[in-house]
Amino acid sequence: MAKNLPVGDDARRGAVRDRSQVFNPRTETWTKRDTDTGQFMDQKKNGEPFKGVRKERK
């Protein structure tokens, strides 16, 4: 996982590992997925991509 220290500076050090995100055109949202199991984990409501999570290729 990425480190977020020091607290309060709103910066992430490094990328989030073992996760990826894919855009769902039907719902127009980004969905986060675990790369080990392929299981969907979370979905964004506002339509913006997750910060620090790599995007999957088509």
C-alpha positions in Angstrom: 0.0 0.0 0.0 1.0 3.6 -0.5 2.3 5.6 2.4 0.6 8.8 3.4 3.0 10.3 5.9 3.3 13.0 7.1 -0.3 13.3 8.0 -2.0 16.5 6.8 0.0 17.3 3.7 -2.5 15.7 1.3 0.2 13.8 -0.6 0.7 10.2 -1.4 4.1 8.6 -1.6 4.2 5.9 -4.3 1.4 4.0 -6.0 -1.2 1.8 -4.6 -0.2 -1.8 -5.3 -2.2 -4.9 -6.1 -5.1 -2.7 -7.3 -6.3 -1.4 -10.6 -9.2 0.5 -11.9 -11.5 0.2 -14.9 -14.1 2.6 -16.3 -17.6 1.3 -16.6 -19.3 3.1 -19.5 -22.8 1.9 -18.6 -22.8 3.6 -15.2 -20.0 6.1 -16.1 -18.1 5.4 -12.9 -14.6 4.0 -12.1 -14.4 0.6 -10.3 -11.5 -0.5 -8.3 -10.4 -4.1 -8.6 -8.0 -6.4 -6.7 -5.4 -7.7 -9.2 -4.8 -10.9 -7.2 -8.3 -12.2 -7.1 -10.0 -10.1 -9.8 -12.7 -9.2 -7.4 -14.3 -5.7 -7.6 -13.7 -3.7 -4.4 -15.1 -0.2 -4.6 -16.8 2.2 -7.0 -16.6 6.0 -7.2 -19.8 8.0 -7.1 -18.6 11.3 -8.6 -17.1 9.9 -11.9 -13.5 10.8 -11.1 -10.8 8.1 -11.2 -9.2 6.9 -8.0 -6.0 8.7 -7.0 -2.8 6.6 -7.3 -4.4 3.5 -8.6 -3.3 2.3 -12.1 -5.8 2.1 -14.9 -6.3 -1.2 -16.8 -5.8 -1.4 -20.5 -8.6 -2.3 -22.8 
